[in-house]
Amino acid sequence: NVKYTFKNEESRARKVFYKNYFTQEVFENGENSFSDRRDYNAYYNLQALLNYKKSFGIHNLDILAGYQQESENSDWLKGARSGYPTDIIWELNPGPKDNWSNDGNGEHWALASFIGRINYDYDNKYILSLSMRSDASSRFAKGSRWSTFPSVAAAWRISQESFMKGIRLKIRASWGQTGSATGLGLYPSYTLISTGGLILNNTYQQIASLKTIGNQELTWEHSDMLNLGLDVKVLNSRLNFTGEYYIKNTKDILLEMPVPLEYGFGKPNMNVGEVRNKGWELSLSWNDRINDFGYSISGNLSDNRNEVVDLGDTGPWKGSNTYTEVGLPFNSIYGYESMGLFQSDEEVANAPFQNSNTAAGDIRYKNQNGDDKLDANDRVVIGDPNPHFLYGVNLGFDYKNFDLNMFFQGIGQKDRVIMDNFVRPFYDSSIFEHHLDYWTPENPTNEMTSPGYVPYDKHTFYKKMNYVQLKNITLGYNIPQTALSKIGIAALNINASINNVCTFSNVKNALNYDGTDTNANIIYTYPTARSYMLGLNLTF
């Protein structure tokens, strides 16, 4: 597979003349300028696969071997000139030679892989799969480019045994390694140089300086994953259940290490630390039909727990609003712990000093170390950035030619920092209905600050959030076949649907929050819009 892309982009600007209506004086603005940019991209993908399948009685064998190679080259070049005497000719060559600029860049990456897999099953009851892949990435230096990732999987279809009748049962187990070479750009192993210029003795001098120090030992990030599964179907497959449990350990994580400003260069790239994810997934479904009425119910529930196991003799790592330490979730939410709102000026006077503007109706932060003042030493871990207990429910009904489907989704727990225009009444000209419940002496709420509140820290409120949303509802009708056959139509379905129907949440004014961005820790965005659709499916 080969793909070439060429792109040419020209930009033109003209000098503008205009006349003063009263004085008839002519003015000019801007100048004639022209820029020309050429982009080139070449992508190559080579695959060679060899497959062998053979059955020996009740023994079945499937062998696959192959090689894959990918690479991509990108280059662009741009030239620009300004001060053209006319706007008739738009080429670089006729432009002034003393008012020009040029720029350009090029990038390259490549990946090579050897893959192999052996699948074997005995009488369609006992299944074994062995696989291996070796990958090399240009992102790493020679000597560190190659890494091998094996995996093994086994399954037992117990329902194929003579002693198991009426139940379809399968037990699965697998272990495997995967690797990642992305996340730190195309050249994380190499020393990078930045160029620029300065004026010395009234003369422009081009200079070059070290940007980041390369790490020749940088190599692949490794993940080991153990998975156990169970599949059950009973009552003529009307009741179905699937369960999964997994443990995933990610080692040699590719990270930019935090360094003090005195270091003088960009953050060094290193393979550091280990993070463990443990979780489970459950799904359950039921479907049945009673005469002309059919119905189905299915649901799924999952949870994942993230924990930092090792930071390689470094840490803790503190960001502006994140904290990473052994025993905690990676990038835990970090900030000031709020204790509600100040209800009186007396409470402000008796509390640790926050700032000179603190008044009743402002957020009251906890002084963690008891030094009677609020500063950066009072920041603590206040939440887990990962969502927990994600679930979804599908309901389906049909009666004769009508059908109705509904989809619910939700999150059982998500730690959130709620800030800015979401909790500060009339901040930045933003107005929400819940702002009307702002704090006043007559309305001593702990939910909404007083108007004009200037926070000590941009992170204002921390909430443990949950929600359930009716994501979609669709009603359809199938025109009877007897009416369609006369006009040569095989099938006709008319349907209407609503997306983002309604949401129920424990966070005030989050009723339209759809939770699709499960990794975001801060809410202050506009809610997702509700949409209505009519559809027509026609088959001849």
Secondary structure in CASP SS format (residue, H / E / C, confidence):
PFRMAT SS
TARGET T0000
AUTHOR 0000-0000-0000
METHOD secondary structure of the structure
MODEL  1
N C 1.00
V E 1.00
K E 1.00
Y E 1.00
T E 1.00
F E 1.00
K E 1.00
N E 1.00
E E 1.00
E E 1.00
S E 1.00
R E 1.00
A E 1.00
R C 1.00
K C 1.00
V E 1.00
F E 1.00
Y E 1.00
K E 1.00
N C 1.00
Y C 1.00
F C 1.00
T C 1.00
Q C 1.00
E C 1.00
V E 1.00
F E 1.00
E E 1.00
N E 1.00
G C 1.00
E C 1.00
N E 1.00
S E 1.00
F E 1.00
S E 1.00
D E 1.00
R E 1.00
R E 1.00
D E 1.00
Y E 1.00
N E 1.00
A E 1.00
Y E 1.00
Y E 1.00
N E 1.00
L E 1.00
Q E 1.00
A E 1.00
L E 1.00
L E 1.00
N E 1.00
Y E 1.00
K E 1.00
K E 1.00
S E 1.00
F E 1.00
G C 1.00
I C 1.00
H E 1.00
N E 1.00
L E 1.00
D E 1.00
I E 1.00
L E 1.00
A E 1.00
G E 1.00
Y E 1.00
Q E 1.00
Q E 1.00
E E 1.00
S E 1.00
E E 1.00
N E 1.00
S E 1.00
D E 1.00
W E 1.00
L E 1.00
K E 1.00
G E 1.00
A E 1.00
R E 1.00
S E 1.00
G E 1.00
Y E 1.00
P C 1.00
T C 1.00
D C 1.00
I C 1.00
I C 1.00
W C 1.00
E C 1.00
L C 1.00
N C 1.00
P C 1.00
G C 1.00
P C 1.00
K C 1.00
D C 1.00
N C 1.00
W E 1.00
S E 1.00
N E 1.00
D E 1.00
G E 1.00
N E 1.00
G E 1.00
E E 1.00
H E 1.00
W E 1.00
A E 1.00
L E 1.00
A E 1.00
S E 1.00
F E 1.00
I E 1.00
G E 1.00
R E 1.00
I E 1.00
N E 1.00
Y E 1.00
D E 1.00
Y E 1.00
D C 1.00
N C 1.00
K C 1.00
Y E 1.00
I E 1.00
L E 1.00
S E 1.00
L E 1.00
S E 1.00
M E 1.00
R E 1.00
S E 1.00
D E 1.00
A E 1.00
S E 1.00
S C 1.00
R C 1.00
F C 1.00
A C 1.00
K C 1.00
G C 1.00
S C 1.00
R C 1.00
W E 1.00
S E 1.00
T E 1.00
F E 1.00
P E 1.00
S E 1.00
V E 1.00
A E 1.00
A E 1.00
A E 1.00
W E 1.00
R E 1.00
I H 1.00
S H 1.00
Q H 1.00
E C 1.00
S C 1.00
F C 1.00
M C 1.00
K C 1.00
G C 1.00
I C 1.00
R E 1.00
L E 1.00
K E 1.00
I E 1.00
R E 1.00
A E 1.00
S E 1.00
W E 1.00
G E 1.00
Q E 1.00
T E 1.00
G E 1.00
S E 1.00
A C 1.00
T C 1.00
G C 1.00
L C 1.00
G C 1.00
L C 1.00
Y C 1.00
P C 1.00
S C 1.00
Y C 1.00
T C 1.00
L E 1.00
I E 1.00
S E 1.00
T E 1.00
G E 1.00
G E 1.00
L E 1.00
I E 1.00
L E 1.00
N C 1.00
N C 1.00
T E 1.00
Y E 1.00
Q E 1.00
Q E 1.00
I E 1.00
A E 1.00
S E 1.00
L E 1.00
K E 1.00
T E 1.00
I C 1.00
G C 1.00
N C 1.00
Q C 1.00
E C 1.00
L C 1.00
T C 1.00
W C 1.00
E E 1.00
H E 1.00
S E 1.00
D E 1.00
M E 1.00
L E 1.00
N E 1.00
L E 1.00
G E 1.00
L E 1.00
D E 1.00
V E 1.00
K E 1.00
V E 1.00
L C 1.00
N C 1.00
S C 1.00
R C 1.00
L E 1.00
N E 1.00
F E 1.00
T E 1.00
G E 1.00
E E 1.00
Y E 1.00
Y E 1.00
I E 1.00
K E 1.00
N E 1.00
T E 1.00
K E 1.00
D E 1.00
I E 1.00
L E 1.00
L E 1.00
E E 1.00
M C 1.00
P C 1.00
V C 1.00
P C 1.00
L H 1.00
E H 1.00
Y H 1.00
G C 1.00
F C 1.00
G C 1.00
K C 1.00
P C 1.00
N E 1.00
M E 1.00
N E 1.00
V E 1.00
G E 1.00
E E 1.00
V E 1.00
R E 1.00
N E 1.00
K E 1.00
G E 1.00
W E 1.00
E E 1.00
L E 1.00
S E 1.00
L E 1.00
S E 1.00
W E 1.00
N E 1.00
D E 1.00
R E 1.00
I E 1.00
N C 1.00
D C 1.00
F E 1.00
G E 1.00
Y E 1.00
S E 1.00
I E 1.00
S E 1.00
G E 1.00
N E 1.00
L E 1.00
S E 1.00
D E 1.00
N E 1.00
R E 1.00
N E 1.00
E E 1.00
V E 1.00
V E 1.00
D E 1.00
L C 1.00
G C 1.00
D C 1.00
T C 1.00
G C 1.00
P C 1.00
W E 1.00
K E 1.00
G C 1.00
S C 1.00
N C 1.00
T E 1.00
Y E 1.00
T E 1.00
E C 1.00
V C 1.00
G C 1.00
L C 1.00
P C 1.00
F C 1.00
N C 1.00
S E 1.00
I E 1.00
Y E 1.00
G E 1.00
Y C 1.00
E C 1.00
S E 1.00
M E 1.00
G E 1.00
L E 1.00
F C 1.00
Q C 1.00
S C 1.00
D H 1.00
E H 1.00
E H 1.00
V H 1.00
A H 1.00
N H 1.00
A C 1.00
P C 1.00
F E 1.00
Q C 1.00
N C 1.00
S C 1.00
N C 1.00
T C 1.00
A C 1.00
A C 1.00
G C 1.00
D C 1.00
I E 1.00
R E 1.00
Y E 1.00
K C 1.00
N C 1.00
Q C 1.00
N C 1.00
G C 1.00
D C 1.00
D C 1.00
K E 1.00
L C 1.00
D C 1.00
A H 1.00
N H 1.00
D H 1.00
R C 1.00
V E 1.00
V E 1.00
I E 1.00
G E 1.00
D C 1.00
P C 1.00
N C 1.00
P C 1.00
H E 1.00
F E 1.00
L E 1.00
Y E 1.00
G E 1.00
V E 1.00
N E 1.00
L E 1.00
G E 1.00
F E 1.00
D E 1.00
Y E 1.00
K C 1.00
N C 1.00
F E 1.00
D E 1.00
L E 1.00
N E 1.00
M E 1.00
F E 1.00
F E 1.00
Q E 1.00
G E 1.00
I E 1.00
G E 1.00
Q E 1.00
K E 1.00
D E 1.00
R E 1.00
V E 1.00
I E 1.00
M C 1.00
D H 1.00
N H 1.00
F H 1.00
V C 1.00
R C 1.00
P C 1.00
F C 1.00
Y H 1.00
D H 1.00
S H 1.00
S C 1.00
I C 1.00
F C 1.00
E H 1.00
H H 1.00
H H 1.00
L H 1.00
D H 1.00
Y C 1.00
W C 1.00
T E 1.00
P C 1.00
E C 1.00
N E 1.00
P C 1.00
T C 1.00
N C 1.00
E C 1.00
M C 1.00
T C 1.00
S C 1.00
P C 1.00
G C 1.00
Y C 1.00
V C 1.00
P C 1.00
Y C 1.00
D C 1.00
K C 1.00
H C 1.00
T C 1.00
F E 1.00
Y E 1.00
K E 1.00
K E 1.00
M E 1.00
N E 1.00
Y E 1.00
V E 1.00
Q E 1.00
L E 1.00
K E 1.00
N E 1.00
I E 1.00
T E 1.00
L E 1.00
G E 1.00
Y E 1.00
N E 1.00
I C 1.00
P C 1.00
Q H 1.00
T H 1.00
A H 1.00
L H 1.00
S H 1.00
K H 1.00
I H 1.00
G C 1.00
I C 1.00
A C 1.00
A E 1.00
L E 1.00
N E 1.00
I E 1.00
N E 1.00
A E 1.00
S E 1.00
I E 1.00
N E 1.00
N E 1.00
V E 1.00
C E 1.00
T E 1.00
F E 1.00
S E 1.00
N C 1.00
V C 1.00
K C 1.00
N C 1.00
A C 1.00
L C 1.00
N C 1.00
Y C 1.00
D C 1.00
G C 1.00
T C 1.00
D C 1.00
T C 1.00
N C 1.00
A C 1.00
N C 1.00
I E 1.00
I E 1.00
Y C 1.00
T C 1.00
Y C 1.00
P C 1.00
T C 1.00
A C 1.00
R C 1.00
S E 1.00
Y E 1.00
M E 1.00
L E 1.00
G E 1.00
L E 1.00
N E 1.00
L E 1.00
T E 1.00
F C 1.00
END
